């Protein structure tokens, strides 16, 4: 997986408010004390990322987001193409 601590971010303009990111995030399930992603107060607004430090970088939100509104950033934004190329390269080592 990715090395280093990446901050999860979301593009509000791309988000379609399907809430799938919340559903698939293991760190945002009901009862989680410091959830990463939560529903916005205004239910028509995109979800809020509030405790990004608790993100375990499982990429569930990234892979599930049909609007491609989820990204990870450190010193630069990690584009979906870059991550896909990395994962393909890792898979080819196994195959």
RONU-714152 format. One record per residue: residue number from 1; chain; x, y, z of N, C-alpha, C, CB in turn. Coordinates in Angstrom, 1 decimal, padded with zeros to 4 digits, always signed. Glycine has a CB too. Layout:
N
{nr->NUM&kette->A&nX->X&nY->Y&nZ->Z&caX->X&caY->Y&caZ->Z&cX->X&cY->Y&cZ->Z&cbX->X&cbY->Y&cbZ->Z}
...
***
This chain:
95
{nr->1&kette->A&nX->+000.8&nY->-001.2&nZ->+000.0&caX->+000.0&caY->+000.0&caZ->+000.0&cX->+000.9&cY->+001.2&cZ->+000.0&cbX->-001.0&cbY->+000.0&cbZ->+001.2}
{nr->2&kette->A&nX->+000.3&nY->+002.4&nZ->+000.1&caX->+001.1&caY->+003.6&caZ->+000.1&cX->+001.9&cY->+003.8&cZ->+001.4&cbX->+000.2&cbY->+004.8&cbZ->-000.1}
{nr->3&kette->A&nX->+003.1&nY->+004.3&nZ->+001.2&caX->+003.9&caY->+004.5&caZ->+002.4&cX->+003.8&cY->+006.0&cZ->+002.8&cbX->+005.4&cbY->+004.2&cbZ->+002.1}
{nr->4&kette->A&nX->+004.0&nY->+006.2&nZ->+004.1&caX->+003.8&caY->+007.5&caZ->+004.7&cX->+002.4&cY->+007.8&cZ->+005.1&cbX->+004.3&cbY->+008.6&cbZ->+003.7}
{nr->5&kette->A&nX->+002.2&nY->+008.9&nZ->+005.7&caX->+000.8&caY->+009.2&caZ->+006.2&cX->+000.2&cY->+010.2&cZ->+005.2&cbX->+000.8&cbY->+009.8&cbZ->+007.6}
{nr->6&kette->A&nX->-000.8&nY->+009.8&nZ->+004.5&caX->-001.5&caY->+010.7&caZ->+003.5&cX->-002.7&cY->+011.2&cZ->+004.1&cbX->-001.7&cbY->+009.9&cbZ->+002.2}
{nr->7&kette->A&nX->-003.1&nY->+012.4&nZ->+003.8&caX->-004.3&caY->+013.1&caZ->+004.2&cX->-005.4&cY->+012.8&cZ->+003.2&cbX->-004.1&cbY->+014.6&cbZ->+004.4}
{nr->8&kette->A&nX->-006.5&nY->+012.3&nZ->+003.7&caX->-007.6&caY->+012.0&caZ->+002.8&cX->-008.4&cY->+013.4&cZ->+002.5&cbX->-008.6&cbY->+011.0&cbZ->+003.4}
{nr->9&kette->A&nX->-008.6&nY->+013.6&nZ->+001.3&caX->-009.4&caY->+014.8&caZ->+000.9&cX->-010.4&cY->+014.5&cZ->-000.1&cbX->-008.4&cbY->+015.9&cbZ->+000.3}
{nr->10&kette->A&nX->-011.4&nY->+015.4&nZ->-000.3&caX->-012.5&caY->+015.1&caZ->-001.2&cX->-012.8&cY->+016.4&cZ->-002.0&cbX->-013.7&cbY->+014.7&cbZ->-000.4}
{nr->11&kette->A&nX->-013.1&nY->+016.2&nZ->-003.2&caX->-013.5&caY->+017.3&caZ->-004.1&cX->-015.0&cY->+017.5&cZ->-004.0&cbX->-013.1&cbY->+016.9&cbZ->-005.6}
{nr->12&kette->A&nX->-015.4&nY->+018.6&nZ->-003.4&caX->-016.8&caY->+018.9&caZ->-003.1&cX->-017.6&cY->+019.0&cZ->-004.4&cbX->-017.0&cbY->+020.1&cbZ->-002.3}
{nr->13&kette->A&nX->-017.0&nY->+019.5&nZ->-005.5&caX->-017.7&caY->+019.7&caZ->-006.7&cX->-018.0&cY->+018.4&cZ->-007.4&cbX->-016.9&cbY->+020.6&cbZ->-007.6}
{nr->14&kette->A&nX->-017.2&nY->+017.4&nZ->-007.2&caX->-017.4&caY->+016.1&caZ->-007.9&cX->-018.3&cY->+015.2&cZ->-007.1&cbX->-016.0&cbY->+015.4&cbZ->-008.1}
{nr->15&kette->A&nX->-018.4&nY->+015.4&nZ->-005.8&caX->-019.1&caY->+014.5&caZ->-004.9&cX->-020.6&cY->+014.5&cZ->-005.3&cbX->-018.9&cbY->+014.9&cbZ->-003.4}
{nr->16&kette->A&nX->-021.2&nY->+013.3&nZ->-005.4&caX->-022.6&caY->+013.2&caZ->-005.7&cX->-023.5&cY->+012.9&cZ->-004.4&cbX->-022.8&cbY->+012.1&cbZ->-006.8}
{nr->17&kette->A&nX->-022.9&nY->+012.9&nZ->-003.3&caX->-023.5&caY->+012.7&caZ->-002.0&cX->-024.2&cY->+011.3&cZ->-001.9&cbX->-024.5&cbY->+013.8&cbZ->-001.7}
{nr->18&kette->A&nX->-023.5&nY->+010.3&nZ->-002.4&caX->-024.1&caY->+008.9&caZ->-002.4&cX->-023.8&cY->+008.3&cZ->-001.0&cbX->-023.5&cbY->+008.0&cbZ->-003.5}
{nr->19&kette->A&nX->-022.9&nY->+008.8&nZ->-000.2&caX->-022.5&caY->+008.4&caZ->+001.1&cX->-021.9&cY->+007.0&cZ->+001.2&cbX->-023.7&cbY->+008.4&cbZ->+002.0}
{nr->20&kette->A&nX->-021.5&nY->+006.5&nZ->+000.0&caX->-020.8&caY->+005.2&caZ->+000.0&cX->-019.5&cY->+005.3&cZ->+000.8&cbX->-020.6&cbY->+004.8&cbZ->-001.4}
{nr->21&kette->A&nX->-018.8&nY->+006.4&nZ->+000.7&caX->-017.5&caY->+006.5&caZ->+001.4&cX->-017.7&cY->+006.3&cZ->+002.9&cbX->-016.9&cbY->+007.9&cbZ->+001.2}
{nr->22&kette->A&nX->-018.8&nY->+006.7&nZ->+003.5&caX->-019.0&caY->+006.5&caZ->+004.9&cX->-019.3&cY->+005.1&cZ->+005.2&cbX->-020.2&cbY->+007.4&cbZ->+005.4}
{nr->23&kette->A&nX->-020.1&nY->+004.5&nZ->+004.3&caX->-020.5&caY->+003.1&caZ->+004.5&cX->-019.3&cY->+002.1&cZ->+004.4&cbX->-021.5&cbY->+002.7&cbZ->+003.4}
{nr->24&kette->A&nX->-018.4&nY->+002.4&nZ->+003.6&caX->-017.2&caY->+001.4&caZ->+003.4&cX->-016.0&cY->+001.7&cZ->+004.3&cbX->-016.8&cbY->+001.4&cbZ->+002.0}
{nr->25&kette->A&nX->-016.0&nY->+002.9&nZ->+005.0&caX->-014.9&caY->+003.3&caZ->+005.8&cX->-014.9&cY->+002.5&cZ->+007.1&cbX->-014.9&cbY->+004.8&cbZ->+006.0}
{nr->26&kette->A&nX->-013.9&nY->+001.7&nZ->+007.4&caX->-013.9&caY->+001.0&caZ->+008.7&cX->-013.8&cY->+002.0&cZ->+009.9&cbX->-012.8&cbY->+000.0&cbZ->+008.7}
{nr->27&kette->A&nX->-013.2&nY->+003.1&nZ->+009.6&caX->-013.0&caY->+004.1&caZ->+010.7&cX->-014.2&cY->+005.1&cZ->+010.9&cbX->-011.7&cbY->+004.9&cbZ->+010.4}
{nr->28&kette->A&nX->-015.3&nY->+004.9&nZ->+010.1&caX->-016.4&caY->+005.8&caZ->+010.2&cX->-017.7&cY->+005.0&cZ->+010.5&cbX->-016.6&cbY->+006.5&cbZ->+008.9}
{nr->29&kette->A&nX->-017.6&nY->+003.9&nZ->+011.1&caX->-018.8&caY->+003.1&caZ->+011.4&cX->-019.5&cY->+003.6&cZ->+012.6&cbX->-018.4&cbY->+001.6&cbZ->+011.6}
{nr->30&kette->A&nX->-020.8&nY->+003.3&nZ->+012.8&caX->-021.5&caY->+003.8&caZ->+014.0&cX->-020.8&cY->+003.4&cZ->+015.3&cbX->-022.9&cbY->+003.2&cbZ->+014.0}
{nr->31&kette->A&nX->-020.7&nY->+004.3&nZ->+016.2&caX->-020.0&caY->+004.1&caZ->+017.5&cX->-018.5&cY->+004.5&cZ->+017.4&cbX->-020.2&cbY->+002.7&cbZ->+017.9}
{nr->32&kette->A&nX->-018.0&nY->+004.8&nZ->+016.3&caX->-016.6&caY->+005.2&caZ->+016.2&cX->-016.4&cY->+006.5&cZ->+016.9&cbX->-016.1&cbY->+005.2&cbZ->+014.7}
{nr->33&kette->A&nX->-015.5&nY->+006.6&nZ->+017.8&caX->-015.3&caY->+007.8&caZ->+018.6&cX->-014.8&cY->+009.0&cZ->+017.8&cbX->-014.4&cbY->+007.6&cbZ->+019.8}
{nr->34&kette->A&nX->-013.9&nY->+008.8&nZ->+016.9&caX->-013.3&caY->+009.8&caZ->+016.0&cX->-013.4&cY->+009.4&cZ->+014.5&cbX->-011.8&cbY->+010.1&cbZ->+016.4}
{nr->35&kette->A&nX->-014.6&nY->+009.4&nZ->+014.0&caX->-014.8&caY->+009.0&caZ->+012.6&cX->-014.1&cY->+009.8&cZ->+011.6&cbX->-016.3&cbY->+009.0&cbZ->+012.3}
{nr->36&kette->A&nX->-013.6&nY->+009.2&nZ->+010.5&caX->-012.9&caY->+009.9&caZ->+009.5&cX->-013.9&cY->+010.7&cZ->+008.6&cbX->-012.1&cbY->+008.9&cbZ->+008.6}
{nr->37&kette->A&nX->-014.9&nY->+010.1&nZ->+008.2&caX->-015.9&caY->+010.7&caZ->+007.3&cX->-017.3&cY->+010.7&cZ->+007.9&cbX->-015.9&cbY->+010.0&cbZ->+005.9}
{nr->38&kette->A&nX->-018.0&nY->+011.8&nZ->+008.0&caX->-019.3&caY->+011.8&caZ->+008.5&cX->-020.3&cY->+012.6&cZ->+007.6&cbX->-019.3&cbY->+012.5&cbZ->+009.9}
{nr->39&kette->A&nX->-021.5&nY->+012.3&nZ->+007.8&caX->-022.6&caY->+013.0&caZ->+007.0&cX->-022.6&cY->+014.5&cZ->+007.4&cbX->-024.0&cbY->+012.4&cbZ->+007.2}
{nr->40&kette->A&nX->-022.7&nY->+015.4&nZ->+006.4&caX->-022.8&caY->+016.8&caZ->+006.7&cX->-024.1&cY->+017.2&cZ->+007.4&cbX->-022.7&cbY->+017.6&cbZ->+005.3}
{nr->41&kette->A&nX->-024.0&nY->+018.3&nZ->+008.2&caX->-025.2&caY->+018.7&caZ->+008.9&cX->-026.4&cY->+019.0&cZ->+007.9&cbX->-024.9&cbY->+020.0&cbZ->+009.7}
{nr->42&kette->A&nX->-026.1&nY->+019.6&nZ->+006.8&caX->-027.0&caY->+019.8&caZ->+005.7&cX->-027.0&cY->+018.5&cZ->+004.9&cbX->-026.8&cbY->+021.1&cbZ->+004.9}
{nr->43&kette->A&nX->-027.9&nY->+017.7&nZ->+004.9&caX->-027.9&caY->+016.4&caZ->+004.3&cX->-027.7&cY->+016.4&cZ->+002.8&cbX->-029.1&cbY->+015.6&cbZ->+004.6}
{nr->44&kette->A&nX->-027.9&nY->+017.5&nZ->+002.1&caX->-027.6&caY->+017.6&caZ->+000.7&cX->-026.2&cY->+018.0&cZ->+000.4&cbX->-028.6&cbY->+018.6&cbZ->+000.1}
{nr->45&kette->A&nX->-025.4&nY->+018.3&nZ->+001.4&caX->-024.0&caY->+018.7&caZ->+001.2&cX->-023.1&cY->+017.4&cZ->+001.2&cbX->-023.5&cbY->+019.7&cbZ->+002.3}
{nr->46&kette->A&nX->-021.9&nY->+017.5&nZ->+000.6&caX->-021.0&caY->+016.3&caZ->+000.6&cX->-020.6&cY->+016.0&cZ->+002.0&cbX->-019.8&cbY->+016.6&cbZ->-000.2}
{nr->47&kette->A&nX->-020.3&nY->+014.7&nZ->+002.3&caX->-019.8&caY->+014.3&caZ->+003.6&cX->-018.6&cY->+015.1&cZ->+004.0&cbX->-019.5&cbY->+012.8&cbZ->+003.7}
{nr->48&kette->A&nX->-018.4&nY->+015.2&nZ->+005.3&caX->-017.3&caY->+016.0&caZ->+005.9&cX->-016.2&cY->+015.0&cZ->+006.3&cbX->-017.7&cbY->+016.9&cbZ->+007.1}
{nr->49&kette->A&nX->-014.9&nY->+015.3&nZ->+006.0&caX->-013.8&caY->+014.6&caZ->+006.5&cX->-013.3&cY->+015.3&cZ->+007.8&cbX->-012.7&cbY->+014.4&cbZ->+005.4}
{nr->50&kette->A&nX->-013.5&nY->+014.7&nZ->+008.9&caX->-013.2&caY->+015.5&caZ->+010.1&cX->-012.0&cY->+014.9&cZ->+010.9&cbX->-014.4&cbY->+015.4&cbZ->+011.0}
{nr->51&kette->A&nX->-011.8&nY->+013.6&nZ->+010.9&caX->-010.6&caY->+013.1&caZ->+011.7&cX->-009.8&cY->+012.3&cZ->+010.7&cbX->-011.1&cbY->+012.2&cbZ->+012.8}
{nr->52&kette->A&nX->-009.2&nY->+013.0&nZ->+009.7&caX->-008.4&caY->+012.3&caZ->+008.7&cX->-007.2&cY->+011.6&cZ->+009.2&cbX->-008.0&cbY->+013.3&cbZ->+007.6}
{nr->53&kette->A&nX->-006.7&nY->+012.0&nZ->+010.4&caX->-005.6&caY->+011.4&caZ->+011.0&cX->-005.9&cY->+009.9&cZ->+011.4&cbX->-005.2&cbY->+012.2&cbZ->+012.3}
{nr->54&kette->A&nX->-007.2&nY->+009.6&nZ->+011.5&caX->-007.5&caY->+008.2&caZ->+011.9&cX->-007.7&cY->+007.3&cZ->+010.7&cbX->-008.8&cbY->+008.2&cbZ->+012.6}
{nr->55&kette->A&nX->-007.5&nY->+007.9&nZ->+009.5&caX->-007.5&caY->+007.1&caZ->+008.2&cX->-006.5&cY->+006.0&cZ->+008.2&cbX->-007.4&cbY->+008.0&cbZ->+007.0}
{nr->56&kette->A&nX->-006.8&nY->+004.8&nZ->+007.9&caX->-005.9&caY->+003.7&caZ->+007.9&cX->-005.4&cY->+003.4&cZ->+006.5&cbX->-006.5&cbY->+002.4&cbZ->+008.5}
{nr->57&kette->A&nX->-005.8&nY->+004.2&nZ->+005.5&caX->-005.3&caY->+004.1&caZ->+004.1&cX->-005.7&cY->+002.8&cZ->+003.5&cbX->-003.9&cbY->+004.4&cbZ->+004.0}
{nr->58&kette->A&nX->-006.9&nY->+002.3&nZ->+003.8&caX->-007.4&caY->+001.0&caZ->+003.3&cX->-007.8&cY->+001.2&cZ->+001.8&cbX->-008.5&cbY->+000.5&cbZ->+004.1}
{nr->59&kette->A&nX->-008.1&nY->+002.5&nZ->+001.4&caX->-008.5&caY->+002.9&caZ->+000.1&cX->-009.9&cY->+002.4&cZ->-000.2&cbX->-007.5&cbY->+002.3&cbZ->-000.9}
{nr->60&kette->A&nX->-010.7&nY->+002.0&nZ->+000.7&caX->-012.1&caY->+001.6&caZ->+000.5&cX->-012.9&cY->+002.8&cZ->-000.1&cbX->-012.7&cbY->+001.1&cbZ->+001.7}
{nr->61&kette->A&nX->-012.7&nY->+003.9&nZ->+000.5&caX->-013.5&caY->+005.1&caZ->+000.0&cX->-013.0&cY->+005.5&cZ->-001.4&cbX->-013.3&cbY->+006.3&cbZ->+001.0}
{nr->62&kette->A&nX->-011.7&nY->+005.5&nZ->-001.6&caX->-011.1&caY->+005.8&caZ->-002.9&cX->-011.6&cY->+004.9&cZ->-004.0&cbX->-009.6&cbY->+005.7&cbZ->-002.8}
{nr->63&kette->A&nX->-011.6&nY->+003.6&nZ->-003.7&caX->-012.0&caY->+002.6&caZ->-004.7&cX->-013.6&cY->+002.6&cZ->-004.9&cbX->-011.6&cbY->+001.2&cbZ->-004.3}
{nr->64&kette->A&nX->-014.3&nY->+003.0&nZ->-003.9&caX->-015.8&caY->+002.9&caZ->-004.0&cX->-016.4&cY->+004.2&cZ->-004.6&cbX->-016.4&cbY->+002.7&cbZ->-002.7}
{nr->65&kette->A&nX->-015.7&nY->+005.3&nZ->-004.6&caX->-016.2&caY->+006.6&caZ->-005.0&cX->-016.4&cY->+006.6&cZ->-006.5&cbX->-015.3&cbY->+007.7&cbZ->-004.6}
{nr->66&kette->A&nX->-017.7&nY->+006.5&nZ->-006.9&caX->-018.0&caY->+006.5&caZ->-008.4&cX->-017.8&cY->+007.8&cZ->-009.0&cbX->-019.5&cbY->+006.0&cbZ->-008.5}
{nr->67&kette->A&nX->-017.8&nY->+008.9&nZ->-008.2&caX->-017.6&caY->+010.2&caZ->-008.8&cX->-016.1&cY->+010.6&cZ->-008.8&cbX->-018.4&cbY->+011.3&cbZ->-007.9}
{nr->68&kette->A&nX->-015.3&nY->+009.7&nZ->-008.3&caX->-013.8&caY->+010.0&caZ->-008.2&cX->-013.5&cY->+011.3&cZ->-007.5&cbX->-013.2&cbY->+010.0&cbZ->-009.6}
{nr->69&kette->A&nX->-014.2&nY->+011.5&nZ->-006.4&caX->-014.1&caY->+012.7&caZ->-005.6&cX->-013.1&cY->+012.5&cZ->-004.4&cbX->-015.5&cbY->+013.1&cbZ->-005.1}
{nr->70&kette->A&nX->-012.7&nY->+011.3&nZ->-004.2&caX->-011.8&caY->+011.1&caZ->-003.0&cX->-010.3&cY->+011.0&cZ->-003.6&cbX->-012.1&cbY->+009.7&cbZ->-002.3}
{nr->71&kette->A&nX->-009.4&nY->+011.7&nZ->-002.9&caX->-008.0&caY->+011.7&caZ->-003.2&cX->-007.2&cY->+011.7&cZ->-001.9&cbX->-007.6&cbY->+012.9&cbZ->-004.0}
{nr->72&kette->A&nX->-005.9&nY->+011.4&nZ->-002.0&caX->-005.1&caY->+011.4&caZ->-000.8&cX->-003.9&cY->+012.4&cZ->-001.2&cbX->-004.5&cbY->+010.0&cbZ->-000.5}
{nr->73&kette->A&nX->-003.5&nY->+013.1&nZ->-000.2&caX->-002.5&caY->+014.2&caZ->-000.4&cX->-001.4&cY->+014.1&cZ->+000.7&cbX->-003.1&cbY->+015.6&cbZ->-000.5}
{nr->74&kette->A&nX->-000.2&nY->+014.3&nZ->+000.3&caX->+000.9&caY->+014.5&caZ->+001.3&cX->+001.6&cY->+015.8&cZ->+000.8&cbX->+001.9&cbY->+013.2&cbZ->+001.3}
{nr->75&kette->A&nX->+002.7&nY->+015.7&nZ->+000.2&caX->+003.3&caY->+016.8&caZ->-000.4&cX->+002.8&cY->+017.1&cZ->-001.8&cbX->+004.8&cbY->+016.7&cbZ->-000.4}
{nr->76&kette->A&nX->+002.0&nY->+016.2&nZ->-002.3&caX->+001.3&caY->+016.4&caZ->-003.6&cX->+000.1&cY->+015.6&cZ->-003.6&cbX->+002.3&cbY->+016.0&cbZ->-004.8}
{nr->77&kette->A&nX->-000.8&nY->+015.8&nZ->-004.6&caX->-002.0&caY->+015.0&caZ->-004.6&cX->-001.7&cY->+013.7&cZ->-005.4&cbX->-003.2&cbY->+015.8&cbZ->-005.4}
{nr->78&kette->A&nX->-002.1&nY->+012.6&nZ->-004.8&caX->-001.9&caY->+011.3&caZ->-005.5&cX->-003.1&cY->+011.1&cZ->-006.4&cbX->-001.8&cbY->+010.2&cbZ->-004.4}
{nr->79&kette->A&nX->-002.9&nY->+011.2&nZ->-007.6&caX->-004.0&caY->+011.0&caZ->-008.6&cX->-004.4&cY->+009.5&cZ->-008.7&cbX->-003.6&cbY->+011.6&cbZ->-010.0}
{nr->80&kette->A&nX->-005.6&nY->+009.2&nZ->-009.1&caX->-006.1&caY->+007.8&caZ->-009.2&cX->-005.2&cY->+007.0&cZ->-010.2&cbX->-007.5&cbY->+007.8&cbZ->-009.7}
{nr->81&kette->A&nX->-004.7&nY->+007.7&nZ->-011.3&caX->-003.9&caY->+007.0&caZ->-012.3&cX->-002.6&cY->+006.5&cZ->-011.6&cbX->-003.6&cbY->+007.9&cbZ->-013.5}
{nr->82&kette->A&nX->-002.0&nY->+007.4&nZ->-010.8&caX->-000.7&caY->+007.0&caZ->-010.1&cX->-000.9&cY->+005.8&cZ->-009.2&cbX->-000.2&cbY->+008.2&cbZ->-009.3}
{nr->83&kette->A&nX->-002.0&nY->+005.8&nZ->-008.4&caX->-002.3&caY->+004.7&caZ->-007.5&cX->-002.5&cY->+003.4&cZ->-008.3&cbX->-003.4&cbY->+005.0&cbZ->-006.6}
{nr->84&kette->A&nX->-003.3&nY->+003.5&nZ->-009.4&caX->-003.6&caY->+002.4&caZ->-010.2&cX->-002.3&cY->+001.8&cZ->-010.8&cbX->-004.6&cbY->+002.7&cbZ->-011.4}
{nr->85&kette->A&nX->-001.4&nY->+002.6&nZ->-011.3&caX->-000.1&caY->+002.1&caZ->-011.8&cX->+000.7&cY->+001.4&cZ->-010.7&cbX->+000.7&cbY->+003.3&cbZ->-012.4}
{nr->86&kette->A&nX->+000.7&nY->+002.0&nZ->-009.5&caX->+001.4&caY->+001.4&caZ->-008.4&cX->+000.8&cY->+000.0&cZ->-008.1&cbX->+001.3&cbY->+002.3&cbZ->-007.2}
{nr->87&kette->A&nX->-000.5&nY->-000.1&nZ->-008.0&caX->-001.2&caY->-001.4&caZ->-007.7&cX->-001.0&cY->-002.4&cZ->-008.8&cbX->-002.7&cbY->-001.1&cbZ->-007.5}
{nr->88&kette->A&nX->-001.0&nY->-002.0&nZ->-010.1&caX->-000.7&caY->-002.9&caZ->-011.2&cX->+000.7&cY->-003.4&cZ->-011.1&cbX->-001.0&cbY->-002.2&cbZ->-012.5}
{nr->89&kette->A&nX->+001.6&nY->-002.5&nZ->-010.8&caX->+003.0&caY->-002.9&caZ->-010.6&cX->+003.2&cY->-003.9&cZ->-009.5&cbX->+003.9&cbY->-001.7&cbZ->-010.4}
{nr->90&kette->A&nX->+002.5&nY->-003.7&nZ->-008.4&caX->+002.6&caY->-004.6&caZ->-007.2&cX->+002.0&cY->-006.0&cZ->-007.6&cbX->+001.9&cbY->-004.0&cbZ->-006.0}
{nr->91&kette->A&nX->+000.9&nY->-006.0&nZ->-008.3&caX->+000.2&caY->-007.2&caZ->-008.7&cX->+001.1&cY->-008.0&cZ->-009.7&cbX->-001.2&cbY->-006.9&cbZ->-009.4}
{nr->92&kette->A&nX->+001.8&nY->-007.3&nZ->-010.6&caX->+002.6&caY->-008.0&caZ->-011.5&cX->+003.8&cY->-008.7&cZ->-010.8&cbX->+003.1&cbY->-007.0&cbZ->-012.6}
{nr->93&kette->A&nX->+004.2&nY->-008.2&nZ->-009.7&caX->+005.3&caY->-008.9&caZ->-008.9&cX->+004.8&cY->-010.2&cZ->-008.4&cbX->+005.8&cbY->-008.0&cbZ->-007.8}
{nr->94&kette->A&nX->+003.5&nY->-010.3&nZ->-008.1&caX->+002.9&caY->-011.5&caZ->-007.5&cX->+002.6&cY->-012.5&cZ->-008.6&cbX->+001.7&cbY->-011.2&cbZ->-006.7}
{nr->95&kette->A&nX->+002.1&nY->-012.0&nZ->-009.7&caX->+001.7&caY->-012.9&caZ->-010.8&cX->+002.8&cY->-013.6&cZ->-011.5&cbX->+000.8&cbY->-012.2&cbZ->-011.8}
***
